[in-house]
Amino acid sequence: MEQPKKTWNKEHLWPEGLDALKSIINTTGLEETTKWGGPTYTYNGKNVLAIGGFTNYFAIWFHKGVFLKDPAGVLINAQEGTTKSLRQWRFTNISQIDEKLLLQYINEAVEIEKAGLAVKPEPKQFAMPEILQKELDASPEMAAAFARFSPYKQKEFLEFIGSAKREETQKARLEKSKPMILEGRGLNDRYR
């Protein structure tokens, strides 16, 4: 028998607080949808903010909160070092909700979305694995074939070979990759 799928119900904790946030947000004209198991509010189909209840607090988070001016100093990065753009405003009591200030933040978030501001993801950098470099140095034919790949396809090989922790695994991955490189087939071409 199939187990029922477990979902995180962001609304069963702090129902009064979430209702208070919803009533304020509903005055802004944002469209309410459900994403990631909780209420998410969009402008022209783009995520602007969401709300949810957690064990110790309820919160509103702004998807592009990094661009908000935050004059009250209430926004936090919930996962420092991981989260680039999202910022949370946490509450532990309904009395902490300042409707006028909250609407100021929401309206600014909508303007940020209208302006198209976004944090560009940083591309991952992969160094040339030593084992692959030795092979390319030893075989001009393979070096030429590798050079013909787009940077994207080269990166796939670098990541595939270089992400292995053990030298034996790197060698096995290199041996698997050699014929593909020489034939001009990208690592993931069969999936495209």
Backbone as CSV, one residue per row, in Angstrom:
resi,resn,N_x,N_y,N_z,CA_x,CA_y,CA_z,C_x,C_y,C_z
1,MET,0.835,-1.176,0.000,0.000,0.000,0.000,0.885,1.246,0.000
2,GLU,0.555,2.192,-0.844,1.352,3.401,-0.978,1.126,4.316,0.221
3,GLN,2.234,4.828,0.778,2.165,5.741,1.906,1.682,7.107,1.434
4,PRO,0.867,7.767,2.230,0.434,9.116,1.832,1.634,10.071,1.844
5,LYS,1.656,10.970,0.869,2.757,11.918,0.758,2.669,12.917,1.908
6,LYS,3.810,13.127,2.584,3.836,14.076,3.684,4.144,15.457,3.119
7,THR,3.375,16.426,3.533,3.624,17.802,3.122,3.738,18.662,4.356
8,TRP,4.468,19.741,4.219,4.632,20.669,5.320,3.469,21.640,5.282
9,ASN,2.626,21.581,6.284,1.480,22.476,6.357,1.920,23.742,7.081
10,LYS,2.143,24.798,6.314,2.639,26.047,6.879,1.541,26.855,7.565
11,GLU,0.318,26.365,7.543,-0.781,27.152,8.089,-1.344,26.599,9.398
12,HIS,-0.923,25.409,9.821,-1.518,24.862,11.045,-0.915,25.483,12.299
13,LEU,0.283,26.057,12.192,0.892,26.769,13.298,0.592,28.259,13.135
14,TRP,0.314,28.934,14.199,0.080,30.376,14.179,-1.082,30.788,13.269
15,PRO,-2.223,30.125,13.326,-3.314,30.461,12.399,-3.799,31.908,12.521
16,GLU,-3.850,32.451,13.756,-4.318,33.838,13.919,-3.339,34.809,13.267
17,GLY,-2.061,34.580,13.460,-1.046,35.451,12.880,-1.064,35.405,11.364
18,LEU,-1.200,34.221,10.807,-1.243,34.076,9.355,-2.499,34.712,8.774
19,ASP,-3.631,34.580,9.494,-4.863,35.228,9.030,-4.700,36.746,9.024
20,ALA,-4.021,37.284,10.041,-3.786,38.730,10.099,-2.922,39.177,8.918
21,LEU,-1.868,38.410,8.615,-1.015,38.745,7.465,-1.820,38.669,6.170
22,LYS,-2.612,37.597,6.022,-3.421,37.427,4.802,-4.368,38.598,4.592
23,SER,-5.011,39.050,5.672,-5.985,40.136,5.521,-5.296,41.419,5.052
24,ILE,-4.073,41.647,5.472,-3.322,42.824,5.016,-2.886,42.635,3.565
25,ILE,-2.345,41.471,3.252,-1.846,41.197,1.894,-2.994,41.253,0.884
26,ASN,-4.163,40.794,1.286,-5.309,40.769,0.370,-5.775,42.161,-0.057
27,THR,-5.308,43.200,0.617,-5.663,44.572,0.218,-4.746,45.103,-0.881
28,THR,-3.716,44.347,-1.256,-2.693,44.856,-2.179,-2.942,44.513,-3.644
29,GLY,-3.863,43.599,-3.907,-4.097,43.198,-5.291,-3.183,42.074,-5.766
30,LEU,-2.306,41.571,-4.909,-1.482,40.425,-5.292,-2.370,39.187,-5.401
31,GLU,-1.985,38.295,-6.274,-2.764,37.070,-6.482,-2.241,35.968,-5.572
32,GLU,-3.137,35.323,-4.833,-2.739,34.252,-3.927,-2.746,32.916,-4.660
33,THR,-1.660,32.178,-4.504,-1.553,30.813,-5.013,-0.975,29.962,-3.893
34,THR,-0.858,28.684,-4.142,-0.215,27.805,-3.173,1.018,27.203,-3.830
35,LYS,2.149,27.454,-3.228,3.414,26.874,-3.691,4.197,26.425,-2.473
36,TRP,4.899,25.335,-2.614,5.707,24.785,-1.525,4.867,24.546,-0.276
37,GLY,3.591,24.248,-0.463,2.721,23.918,0.649,2.157,25.098,1.410
38,GLY,2.329,26.315,0.911,1.821,27.462,1.640,1.385,28.582,0.723
39,PRO,0.730,29.584,1.288,0.254,30.715,0.491,1.423,31.525,-0.070
40,THR,1.403,31.727,-1.355,2.403,32.530,-2.049,1.650,33.573,-2.848
41,TYR,2.182,34.776,-2.868,1.507,35.887,-3.527,2.342,36.354,-4.711
42,THR,1.672,36.524,-5.851,2.376,36.823,-7.092,1.875,38.122,-7.715
43,TYR,2.727,38.677,-8.569,2.380,39.821,-9.401,2.722,39.426,-10.830
44,ASN,1.739,39.422,-11.713,1.928,38.971,-13.105,2.594,37.599,-13.173
45,GLY,2.198,36.698,-12.281,2.716,35.338,-12.282,4.086,35.176,-11.653
46,LYS,4.681,36.242,-11.159,6.010,36.179,-10.536,5.873,36.216,-9.018
47,ASN,6.608,35.355,-8.328,6.558,35.297,-6.869,7.059,36.599,-6.261
48,VAL,6.252,37.175,-5.362,6.653,38.398,-4.665,6.897,38.096,-3.189
49,LEU,5.952,37.379,-2.564,6.098,37.069,-1.146,5.309,35.819,-0.806
50,ALA,5.582,35.300,0.376,4.866,34.120,0.873,4.787,34.235,2.390
51,ILE,3.906,33.451,2.988,3.783,33.437,4.448,3.767,31.994,4.930
52,GLY,4.122,31.814,6.185,4.096,30.477,6.744,4.303,30.482,8.241
53,GLY,3.868,29.406,8.872,4.038,29.233,10.305,5.125,28.207,10.589
54,PHE,5.951,28.503,11.552,7.036,27.621,11.966,6.874,27.344,13.453
55,THR,7.708,26.529,14.014,7.560,26.161,15.419,7.608,27.384,16.327
56,ASN,8.589,28.247,16.126,8.811,29.353,17.050,8.344,30.723,16.546
57,TYR,7.846,30.787,15.328,7.436,32.076,14.776,6.584,31.862,13.529
58,PHE,5.920,32.932,13.099,5.291,32.953,11.781,5.975,34.066,11.014
59,ALA,5.960,33.966,9.692,6.783,34.890,8.916,6.158,35.230,7.574
60,ILE,6.614,36.354,7.061,6.368,36.727,5.683,7.757,36.800,5.063
61,TRP,7.899,36.232,3.885,9.205,36.357,3.233,9.031,36.936,1.848
62,PHE,9.992,37.763,1.521,10.000,38.477,0.257,11.022,37.801,-0.647
63,HIS,10.569,37.347,-1.808,11.444,36.587,-2.699,12.628,37.399,-3.198
64,LYS,12.457,38.704,-3.336,13.567,39.579,-3.740,13.854,40.588,-2.630
65,GLY,13.775,40.105,-1.400,13.933,40.953,-0.222,15.281,41.622,-0.094
66,VAL,16.280,41.084,-0.757,17.614,41.689,-0.705,17.593,43.107,-1.259
67,PHE,16.638,43.416,-2.125,16.544,44.742,-2.730,15.713,45.727,-1.897
68,LEU,15.002,45.233,-0.878,14.183,46.115,-0.050,15.068,47.033,0.798
69,LYS,14.623,48.263,1.007,15.397,49.234,1.789,15.466,48.838,3.267
70,ASP,14.433,48.229,3.802,14.356,47.753,5.182,14.639,48.857,6.210
71,PRO,13.857,49.956,6.185,14.104,51.052,7.126,13.926,50.657,8.592
72,ALA,13.102,49.652,8.862,12.873,49.231,10.248,13.875,48.174,10.700
73,GLY,14.702,47.671,9.783,15.706,46.668,10.143,15.107,45.355,10.618
74,VAL,14.010,44.943,9.999,13.299,43.739,10.446,13.604,42.499,9.606
75,LEU,14.219,42.671,8.462,14.431,41.535,7.558,15.697,40.779,7.904
76,ILE,15.590,39.450,7.800,16.758,38.599,8.047,16.931,37.623,6.900
77,ASN,18.151,37.174,6.729,18.459,36.110,5.788,18.397,34.816,6.589
78,ALA,17.427,33.978,6.304,17.201,32.768,7.103,18.311,31.737,6.959
79,GLN,19.025,31.764,5.835,20.104,30.798,5.609,21.317,31.543,5.074
80,GLU,22.006,32.221,5.960,23.179,33.013,5.582,24.171,32.138,4.825
81,GLY,24.667,32.654,3.728,25.613,31.918,2.914,24.947,31.057,1.855
82,THR,23.664,30.770,2.016,22.937,29.954,1.053,21.925,30.792,0.283
83,THR,21.093,31.507,1.031,20.039,32.303,0.415,20.614,33.629,-0.064
84,LYS,20.425,33.909,-1.334,20.964,35.134,-1.920,19.954,36.275,-1.887
85,SER,18.707,36.014,-2.238,17.738,37.074,-2.463,16.624,37.128,-1.427
86,LEU,16.182,36.006,-0.934,15.023,35.919,-0.055,15.321,36.503,1.331
87,ARG,14.362,37.259,1.873,14.484,37.808,3.228,13.173,37.594,3.975
88,GLN,13.282,37.292,5.268,12.124,37.011,6.116,11.890,38.137,7.115
89,TRP,10.627,38.306,7.459,10.231,39.169,8.575,9.481,38.238,9.512
90,ARG,10.012,38.015,10.694,9.442,37.046,11.639,8.643,37.735,12.734
91,PHE,7.597,37.024,13.187,6.732,37.514,14.246,6.494,36.393,15.252
92,THR,6.338,36.750,16.521,5.967,35.765,17.544,4.660,36.146,18.221
93,ASN,4.067,37.272,17.768,2.820,37.736,18.344,2.133,38.636,17.321
94,ILE,0.828,38.565,17.249,0.065,39.389,16.301,0.301,40.876,16.560
95,SER,0.521,41.240,17.813,0.713,42.658,18.147,1.979,43.243,17.495
96,GLN,2.874,42.389,17.022,4.093,42.863,16.366,3.858,43.305,14.923
97,ILE,2.699,43.009,14.378,2.403,43.358,12.987,2.002,44.826,12.912
98,ASP,2.799,45.617,12.220,2.508,47.026,11.970,1.982,47.104,10.537
99,GLU,0.657,47.236,10.397,0.029,47.163,9.073,0.592,48.197,8.110
100,LYS,0.739,49.421,8.562,1.235,50.484,7.684,2.652,50.173,7.193
101,LEU,3.514,49.750,8.106,4.895,49.415,7.739,4.931,48.192,6.825
102,LEU,4.121,47.183,7.131,4.073,45.980,6.304,3.631,46.322,4.883
103,LEU,2.631,47.168,4.747,2.174,47.569,3.410,3.257,48.335,2.657
104,GLN,4.048,49.107,3.378,5.163,49.817,2.751,6.153,48.807,2.149
105,TYR,6.480,47.760,2.905,7.394,46.733,2.430,6.799,45.977,1.237
106,ILE,5.519,45.629,1.342,4.859,44.884,0.263,4.825,45.710,-1.012
107,ASN,4.456,46.985,-0.896,4.392,47.846,-2.087,5.776,48.009,-2.720
108,GLU,6.788,48.133,-1.887,8.148,48.226,-2.424,8.532,46.920,-3.123
109,ALA,8.138,45.781,-2.562,8.436,44.477,-3.183,7.773,44.365,-4.548
110,VAL,6.553,44.880,-4.681,5.860,44.867,-5.972,6.610,45.751,-6.967
111,GLU,7.064,46.909,-6.532,7.823,47.808,-7.416,9.133,47.164,-7.866
112,ILE,9.755,46.427,-6.979,10.987,45.703,-7.330,10.693,44.672,-8.411
113,GLU,9.560,43.980,-8.271,9.177,42.988,-9.287,8.873,43.678,-10.605
114,LYS,8.173,44.788,-10.562,7.860,45.532,-11.785,9.139,45.988,-12.487
115,ALA,10.150,46.366,-11.708,11.419,46.848,-12.268,12.273,45.709,-12.822
116,GLY,11.897,44.464,-12.504,12.638,43.315,-13.021,13.964,43.059,-12.332
117,LEU,14.149,43.596,-11.133,15.403,43.356,-10.413,15.518,41.877,-10.047
118,ALA,16.716,41.355,-10.124,16.935,39.945,-9.779,18.396,39.734,-9.440
119,VAL,18.640,38.784,-8.564,19.993,38.375,-8.239,20.379,37.292,-9.238
120,LYS,21.436,37.528,-9.956,21.912,36.541,-10.931,22.676,35.448,-10.190
121,PRO,22.369,34.193,-10.479,23.107,33.114,-9.816,24.573,33.132,-10.249
122,GLU,25.430,32.867,-9.287,26.857,32.814,-9.582,27.165,31.472,-10.246
123,PRO,27.832,31.510,-11.392,28.172,30.245,-12.037,29.197,29.475,-11.204
124,LYS,28.994,28.184,-11.129,29.952,27.350,-10.418,31.216,27.234,-11.257
125,GLN,32.328,27.342,-10.589,33.607,27.213,-11.267,34.171,25.821,-10.969
126,PHE,34.587,25.145,-12.014,35.184,23.833,-11.829,36.587,23.866,-12.399
127,ALA,37.528,23.489,-11.584,38.914,23.448,-12.021,39.130,22.210,-12.888
128,MET,40.115,22.300,-13.746,40.477,21.165,-14.584,41.037,20.064,-13.687
129,PRO,40.410,18.895,-13.656,40.963,17.794,-12.859,42.352,17.422,-13.392
130,GLU,43.262,17.201,-12.495,44.646,16.891,-12.870,44.712,15.672,-13.793
131,ILE,43.906,14.662,-13.501,43.920,13.438,-14.289,43.482,13.701,-15.739
132,LEU,42.493,14.591,-15.922,42.040,14.930,-17.268,43.087,15.776,-17.981
133,GLN,43.703,16.716,-17.259,44.732,17.556,-17.876,45.898,16.714,-18.376
134,LYS,46.311,15.720,-17.606,47.410,14.839,-18.016,47.035,14.095,-19.300
135,GLU,45.790,13.641,-19.377,45.324,12.917,-20.558,45.305,13.843,-21.779
136,LEU,44.840,15.062,-21.609,44.800,16.024,-22.724,46.202,16.403,-23.170
137,ASP,47.135,16.526,-22.223,48.527,16.844,-22.565,49.184,15.701,-23.335
138,ALA,48.804,14.465,-23.001,49.411,13.287,-23.626,48.795,12.960,-24.982
139,SER,47.606,13.444,-25.261,46.922,13.099,-26.502,46.443,14.357,-27.222
140,PRO,47.195,14.816,-28.234,46.757,16.005,-28.977,45.380,15.798,-29.634
141,GLU,45.098,14.566,-30.065,43.799,14.275,-30.684,42.657,14.506,-29.688
142,MET,42.850,14.028,-28.454,41.816,14.204,-27.446,41.729,15.681,-27.038
143,ALA,42.856,16.370,-26.939,42.856,17.792,-26.580,42.093,18.602,-27.623
144,ALA,42.288,18.288,-28.889,41.589,18.998,-29.961,40.091,18.714,-29.909
145,ALA,39.731,17.459,-29.654,38.315,17.087,-29.561,37.658,17.787,-28.373
146,PHE,38.359,17.845,-27.249,37.824,18.498,-26.055,37.647,19.999,-26.308
147,ALA,38.587,20.598,-27.003,38.536,22.042,-27.293,37.351,22.393,-28.200
148,ARG,36.878,21.450,-28.996,35.741,21.708,-29.894,34.405,21.780,-29.149
149,PHE,34.354,21.271,-27.934,33.129,21.338,-27.144,32.862,22.772,-26.705
150,SER,31.583,23.093,-26.533,31.214,24.391,-25.969,31.685,24.422,-24.509
151,PRO,31.870,25.615,-23.949,32.265,25.681,-22.536,31.299,24.920,-21.617
152,TYR,30.013,24.932,-21.958,29.022,24.228,-21.147,29.305,22.719,-21.127
153,LYS,29.570,22.164,-22.307,29.834,20.718,-22.364,31.181,20.379,-21.742
154,GLN,32.165,21.267,-21.892,33.444,21.039,-21.217,33.231,20.994,-19.708
155,LYS,32.422,21.923,-19.201,32.148,21.992,-17.763,31.508,20.695,-17.264
156,GLU,30.632,20.100,-18.085,30.004,18.846,-17.670,31.051,17.760,-17.442
157,PHE,32.039,17.673,-18.341,33.110,16.690,-18.157,33.966,17.031,-16.935
158,LEU,34.293,18.314,-16.763,35.104,18.723,-15.616,34.416,18.342,-14.314
159,GLU,33.117,18.618,-14.236,32.364,18.312,-13.026,32.244,16.802,-12.823
160,PHE,31.948,16.070,-13.894,31.766,14.626,-13.806,33.040,13.945,-13.295
161,ILE,34.152,14.304,-13.860,35.415,13.661,-13.469,35.923,14.229,-12.149
162,GLY,35.904,15.541,-12.013,36.490,16.192,-10.853,35.708,16.063,-9.568
163,SER,34.419,15.754,-9.635,33.626,15.666,-8.409,33.822,14.347,-7.678
164,ALA,34.470,13.383,-8.314,34.737,12.105,-7.641,35.797,12.316,-6.564
165,LYS,35.574,11.751,-5.404,36.506,11.936,-4.292,37.701,10.991,-4.381
166,ARG,37.456,9.790,-4.835,38.540,8.794,-4.895,39.208,8.817,-6.263
167,GLU,40.504,8.621,-6.266,41.275,8.619,-7.511,40.810,7.498,-8.436
168,GLU,40.456,6.346,-7.875,39.988,5.226,-8.693,38.705,5.604,-9.442
169,THR,37.827,6.311,-8.760,36.577,6.733,-9.382,36.855,7.757,-10.479
170,GLN,37.783,8.684,-10.234,38.148,9.655,-11.260,38.700,8.943,-12.501
171,LYS,39.535,7.938,-12.281,40.093,7.178,-13.410,38.984,6.471,-14.191
172,ALA,38.049,5.862,-13.469,36.948,5.152,-14.124,36.092,6.127,-14.931
173,ARG,35.854,7.284,-14.376,35.050,8.278,-15.092,35.796,8.824,-16.311
174,LEU,37.099,8.982,-16.185,37.892,9.433,-17.327,37.836,8.395,-18.445
175,GLU,37.985,7.136,-18.107,37.944,6.076,-19.121,36.580,6.023,-19.811
176,LYS,35.524,6.264,-19.052,34.184,6.295,-19.632,34.030,7.498,-20.564
177,SER,34.672,8.609,-20.216,34.540,9.855,-20.973,35.381,9.890,-22.242
178,LYS,36.507,9.215,-22.255,37.431,9.298,-23.399,36.761,9.040,-24.747
179,PRO,36.051,7.905,-24.923,35.438,7.657,-26.228,34.399,8.723,-26.596
180,MET,33.703,9.220,-25.609,32.697,10.251,-25.877,33.370,11.530,-26.376
181,ILE,34.447,11.913,-25.732,35.174,13.122,-26.126,35.709,12.965,-27.544
182,LEU,36.332,11.823,-27.819,36.925,11.589,-29.148,35.862,11.557,-30.244
183,GLU,34.645,11.093,-29.917,33.551,11.040,-30.896,32.790,12.360,-30.980
184,GLY,33.110,13.306,-30.096,32.422,14.595,-30.111,31.042,14.568,-29.476
185,ARG,30.787,13.547,-28.640,29.510,13.438,-27.942,29.652,14.039,-26.547
186,GLY,28.751,14.936,-26.195,28.755,15.510,-24.852,28.325,14.478,-23.828
187,LEU,28.695,14.725,-22.607,28.410,13.790,-21.520,26.920,13.500,-21.395
188,ASN,26.081,14.513,-21.559,24.640,14.340,-21.369,23.841,14.480,-22.659
189,ASP,24.487,14.309,-23.803,23.793,14.457,-25.101,22.630,13.496,-25.256
190,ARG,22.754,12.307,-24.698,21.686,11.323,-24.890,20.396,11.748,-24.200
191,TYR,20.471,12.699,-23.261,19.282,13.159,-22.557,18.661,14.393,-23.201
192,ARG,19.346,14.970,-24.174,18.851,16.217,-24.784,17.987,15.928,-25.971
